Amino acid sequence: MDRLDAMQLFVRVAELGSFAAVAQQMGLARSVVTRQIAGLESHLGVKLMARSTRRLALTSAGTAYLEKCRVILNLVEAAETDVAEERLTPRGNIRLSLPLSFGIKRLAPLLLDFSRRYPEVSLDMDYSDRRVKLIEEGIDLSIRITSRLEGGDVVRRIGSGQMHIVAAPDYLARHGRPRHPAELMHHECLGYTAGGTTQQWQFMVDGQLAVFPVRSRIHANNGDVLAEAAAQGLGITLQPDFIIEEALAAGRLEAILGDYPVPDLGIYAMLPSNRHVPHRVRVLMDFLAAGLA
């Protein structure tokens, strides 16, 4: 293993805080990782990491060395990317984290088209609605649909999803049609949530964003489940167009409260904050943005 490889290994250990985690992620024996870091410390003549049975922490020298390694590795990757771009042929592996429903319905066909067009790029796709830790999990690109970004997120907006309030005609016939968002409190609403029972939905009222509480007996962290529950007459749900479009077209669901728009969701390509964006990843982002336009 050469000096750059050792630097990359050191950065991974520093980011994950575990020799074992890096060994598992990279398919190496733990002893190989430990030996390489020890060799790097011997070459530098300083301790980079303080080890104990419970935790691993960087020394002051290790912290300074980590920042310099990141700069050097980014420069190396940028130089290699520039050469690759001259060949105009994206190549290499891309690890992707994709939302479940949107990923299957909209992104999977685009990704398969991308794979056919760029046969020298391999795609490793993980479909899940959880928010992944890009650096720690070694993810090159995550696609997320959200109305709220967090500080420090490195993103590119590649599309938007229109939101609709919908219910089954049968439900509306039995319980009445709400005319104002405030009336939702008296209806059964189906909540998209990772936990808890408190729900608030946002609407534009008289040109201003307003928040209204809703009452939810059924919760799920998957929109397809909630859309099907609504189609079966179990309540009202708030869902993006890509989930409900077929049920709307078939008449199983009906849009309501059209005079009170719901803010759109942004579709974002999220990138690790600690590295140069490879050419192959930028090509994929452009491809997805064009496909979702």
C-alpha positions as CSV (number, residue, x, y, z in Angstrom):
1,M,0.0,0.0,0.0
2,D,1.6,3.3,-1.1
3,R,1.5,6.7,0.8
4,L,-1.7,8.0,-0.8
5,D,-3.5,4.7,0.0
6,A,-2.3,5.0,3.6
7,M,-3.6,8.6,3.7
8,Q,-7.0,7.5,2.4
9,L,-7.1,4.7,5.0
10,F,-6.2,7.2,7.8
11,V,-9.0,9.6,6.7
12,R,-11.6,6.8,6.7
13,V,-10.5,5.6,10.1
14,A,-10.7,9.2,11.4
15,E,-14.1,9.7,9.9
16,L,-15.6,6.4,11.2
17,G,-13.7,6.4,14.4
18,S,-13.2,2.6,14.2
19,F,-10.6,0.3,12.7
20,A,-13.2,-2.5,12.5
21,A,-15.7,-0.4,10.7
22,V,-13.2,0.7,8.0
23,A,-12.0,-2.9,7.6
24,Q,-15.5,-4.1,7.1
25,Q,-16.4,-1.3,4.7
26,M,-13.2,-1.8,2.6
27,G,-13.2,-5.6,2.7
28,L,-9.9,-5.8,4.6
29,A,-8.7,-7.6,7.7
30,R,-8.7,-5.4,10.8
31,S,-5.1,-6.2,11.3
32,V,-4.2,-4.8,7.9
33,V,-5.9,-1.5,8.8
34,T,-4.2,-1.3,12.2
35,R,-0.8,-2.1,10.7
36,Q,-1.1,0.5,8.0
37,I,-2.0,3.3,10.5
38,A,0.9,2.1,12.7
39,G,3.3,2.3,9.7
40,L,2.1,5.8,8.9
41,E,2.7,6.9,12.5
42,S,6.2,5.3,12.4
43,H,7.0,7.1,9.2
44,L,5.9,10.4,10.6
45,G,7.4,9.9,14.0
46,V,4.2,11.0,15.8
47,K,1.1,9.5,17.3
48,L,-1.9,10.3,15.1
49,M,-4.5,8.4,17.1
50,A,-5.0,7.7,20.8
51,R,-6.5,4.2,21.2
52,S,-8.5,2.7,24.1
53,T,-10.8,-0.2,24.5
54,R,-13.8,2.0,24.1
55,R,-12.9,4.8,21.7
56,L,-10.5,6.1,19.2
57,A,-9.6,9.8,19.1
58,L,-7.2,11.9,17.1
59,T,-4.2,13.5,18.7
60,S,-3.5,17.2,18.0
61,A,-1.0,16.0,15.4
62,G,-3.6,13.7,14.0
63,T,-6.2,16.5,13.6
64,A,-3.7,18.7,11.8
65,Y,-2.6,15.8,9.6
66,L,-6.2,14.9,8.8
67,E,-6.9,18.3,7.3
68,K,-3.8,18.2,5.2
69,C,-4.6,14.7,4.0
70,R,-8.1,15.8,2.9
71,V,-6.6,18.7,0.9
72,I,-4.0,16.5,-0.8
73,L,-6.5,13.7,-1.6
74,N,-9.0,16.2,-3.0
75,L,-6.3,17.7,-5.2
76,V,-5.3,14.2,-6.4
77,E,-8.9,13.3,-7.2
78,A,-9.4,16.6,-9.0
79,A,-6.4,16.0,-11.1
80,E,-7.5,12.5,-12.0
81,T,-11.0,13.8,-12.7
82,D,-9.7,16.4,-15.1
83,V,-7.8,13.7,-17.0
84,A,-10.9,11.6,-17.1
85,E,-13.0,14.5,-18.4
86,E,-10.6,14.9,-21.3
87,R,-11.5,11.4,-22.3
88,L,-15.2,12.3,-22.0
89,T,-16.0,8.9,-20.8
90,P,-17.4,8.7,-17.2
91,R,-16.1,5.6,-15.4
92,G,-15.9,4.1,-11.9
93,N,-18.3,3.2,-9.2
94,I,-21.1,5.4,-7.7
95,R,-22.7,4.5,-4.4
96,L,-26.2,5.9,-4.3
97,S,-28.8,6.4,-1.5
98,L,-32.3,6.8,-2.9
99,P,-35.8,7.4,-1.4
100,L,-38.0,4.3,-1.6
101,S,-41.2,5.2,-3.4
102,F,-39.8,8.0,-5.6
103,G,-36.6,6.0,-6.2
104,I,-38.6,3.0,-7.6
105,K,-41.2,5.0,-9.5
106,R,-39.1,7.8,-11.0
107,L,-35.4,7.3,-10.4
108,A,-35.0,3.6,-11.2
109,P,-36.0,4.0,-14.9
110,L,-33.6,6.9,-15.3
111,L,-30.7,5.1,-13.6
112,L,-31.2,2.1,-15.8
113,D,-31.1,4.4,-18.8
114,F,-27.9,6.0,-17.4
115,S,-26.3,2.6,-17.0
116,R,-27.0,1.7,-20.6
117,R,-25.6,5.0,-21.8
118,Y,-22.5,4.9,-19.6
119,P,-21.4,1.2,-19.4
120,E,-18.1,2.0,-17.7
121,V,-19.9,3.4,-14.6
122,S,-21.2,0.9,-12.0
123,L,-24.1,1.8,-9.8
124,D,-24.5,0.6,-6.2
125,M,-28.1,1.6,-5.2
126,D,-29.6,1.6,-1.8
127,Y,-33.3,2.3,-1.5
128,S,-34.4,3.7,1.9
129,D,-36.2,6.7,3.3
130,R,-33.8,7.2,6.1
131,R,-31.4,10.1,6.1
132,V,-28.0,8.5,5.5
133,K,-24.6,9.8,6.8
134,L,-22.9,10.3,3.5
135,I,-19.3,10.4,4.8
136,E,-19.5,7.7,7.4
137,E,-21.3,5.3,5.0
138,G,-19.2,6.0,2.0
139,I,-22.1,7.3,-0.1
140,D,-21.2,9.3,-3.2
141,L,-24.7,10.8,-3.9
142,S,-27.9,10.8,-2.1
143,I,-31.3,11.8,-3.6
144,R,-33.7,13.3,-1.0
145,I,-37.1,14.9,-1.2
146,T,-37.7,17.4,1.5
147,S,-39.0,20.9,2.4
148,R,-36.2,21.5,4.9
149,L,-32.5,21.4,4.5
150,E,-30.1,21.2,7.4
151,G,-27.1,23.5,7.9
152,G,-24.0,22.2,6.2
153,D,-25.9,20.2,3.5
154,V,-24.1,20.3,0.2
155,V,-26.9,20.0,-2.4
156,R,-28.1,20.7,-5.9
157,R,-31.8,21.0,-6.5
158,I,-32.7,18.7,-9.4
159,G,-36.5,18.8,-9.4
160,S,-39.6,19.4,-7.3
161,G,-42.6,17.4,-6.2
162,Q,-46.1,18.8,-6.1
163,M,-48.1,18.0,-3.0
164,H,-51.8,17.3,-2.9
165,I,-54.5,16.7,-0.2
166,V,-56.5,13.7,-1.3
167,A,-59.3,11.3,-0.1
168,A,-61.5,8.6,-1.5
169,P,-64.9,9.7,-2.9
170,D,-66.4,7.2,-0.5
171,Y,-64.8,8.9,2.5
172,L,-65.9,12.3,1.4
173,A,-69.5,11.0,0.9
174,R,-69.5,9.6,4.4
175,H,-67.7,12.4,6.3
176,G,-68.1,15.5,4.1
177,R,-65.7,17.5,2.1
178,P,-63.5,20.0,4.1
179,R,-63.7,23.5,2.7
180,H,-60.8,25.0,4.8
181,P,-57.6,23.5,6.2
182,A,-58.8,24.3,9.7
183,E,-61.6,21.7,9.2
184,L,-59.0,18.9,8.9
185,M,-58.9,18.7,12.7
186,H,-62.3,17.1,12.6
187,H,-61.3,14.4,10.0
188,E,-59.3,11.3,10.1
189,C,-55.9,12.2,8.6
190,L,-53.2,9.7,7.6
191,G,-49.8,10.9,8.7
192,Y,-46.4,10.5,7.1
193,T,-44.1,10.3,10.2
194,A,-41.2,8.4,11.6
195,G,-42.9,8.4,15.1
196,G,-45.2,10.2,17.4
197,T,-48.8,11.3,16.8
198,T,-48.6,15.0,16.5
199,Q,-49.0,16.2,12.9
200,Q,-49.1,19.7,11.3
201,W,-49.7,20.3,7.6
202,Q,-48.8,23.5,5.8
203,F,-51.0,25.5,3.4
204,M,-50.9,28.8,1.6
205,V,-53.8,30.9,3.0
206,D,-54.3,34.5,1.6
207,G,-50.7,34.4,0.3
208,Q,-49.2,33.5,3.6
209,L,-47.8,30.1,4.8
210,A,-50.0,28.8,7.6
211,V,-49.7,25.7,9.7
212,F,-52.8,23.6,10.8
213,P,-52.9,20.7,13.2
214,V,-54.4,17.4,12.1
215,R,-55.6,14.3,13.9
216,S,-53.9,11.0,12.8
217,R,-54.9,7.5,13.9
218,I,-52.8,5.8,11.2
219,H,-49.2,6.7,10.7
220,A,-46.6,5.3,8.3
221,N,-43.2,6.2,7.0
222,N,-44.1,5.2,3.4
223,G,-46.4,7.3,1.2
224,D,-47.6,4.4,-0.9
225,V,-49.1,2.7,2.2
226,L,-50.9,6.0,3.2
227,A,-52.2,6.5,-0.3
228,E,-53.7,3.0,-0.4
229,A,-55.2,3.6,3.0
230,A,-56.8,6.8,1.7
231,A,-58.1,5.0,-1.4
232,Q,-59.7,2.4,0.8
233,G,-61.7,5.2,2.6
234,L,-59.7,5.3,5.8
235,G,-59.0,9.0,5.8
236,I,-57.3,12.1,4.2
237,T,-53.7,12.1,3.3
238,L,-51.1,14.6,2.0
239,Q,-48.9,13.1,-0.7
240,P,-46.7,14.0,-3.6
241,D,-47.9,13.7,-7.2
242,F,-45.7,10.7,-8.0
243,I,-47.4,8.6,-5.4
244,I,-51.0,9.4,-6.1
245,E,-51.2,10.1,-9.8
246,E,-52.4,6.6,-10.8
247,A,-55.1,6.6,-8.1
248,L,-56.2,10.1,-9.1
249,A,-56.5,9.1,-12.7
250,A,-58.5,5.9,-11.8
251,G,-60.9,7.9,-9.6
252,R,-59.9,6.0,-6.4
253,L,-58.6,9.3,-4.9
254,E,-59.9,12.8,-5.3
255,A,-58.0,16.1,-4.7
256,I,-59.5,18.5,-2.2
257,L,-58.7,21.9,-0.8
258,G,-57.4,23.1,-4.1
259,D,-57.9,26.8,-3.1
260,Y,-55.2,26.3,-0.5
261,P,-51.9,25.2,-2.1
262,V,-49.4,23.1,-0.2
263,P,-45.8,24.1,-0.7
264,D,-43.8,21.9,-3.1
265,L,-41.1,19.5,-2.0
266,G,-37.6,20.0,-3.3
267,I,-35.8,17.1,-4.9
268,Y,-32.1,17.4,-4.0
269,A,-28.9,15.7,-4.9
270,M,-26.9,15.6,-1.7
271,L,-23.1,15.3,-1.7
272,P,-20.5,14.6,0.9
273,S,-19.0,17.8,2.2
274,N,-15.4,16.5,2.5
275,R,-14.4,15.6,-1.1
276,H,-14.1,16.7,-4.7
277,V,-17.2,15.7,-6.8
278,P,-16.0,13.2,-9.3
279,H,-16.8,13.7,-13.0
280,R,-19.0,10.6,-13.1
281,V,-21.2,11.9,-10.2
282,R,-21.6,15.3,-11.9
283,V,-22.6,13.6,-15.1
284,L,-25.2,11.5,-13.2
285,M,-26.6,14.6,-11.5
286,D,-27.0,16.4,-14.9
287,F,-28.7,13.2,-16.3
288,L,-31.2,13.0,-13.4
289,A,-31.9,16.7,-13.5
290,A,-32.7,16.5,-17.2
291,G,-34.8,13.4,-16.8
292,L,-36.8,15.0,-13.9
293,A,-37.3,18.4,-15.6
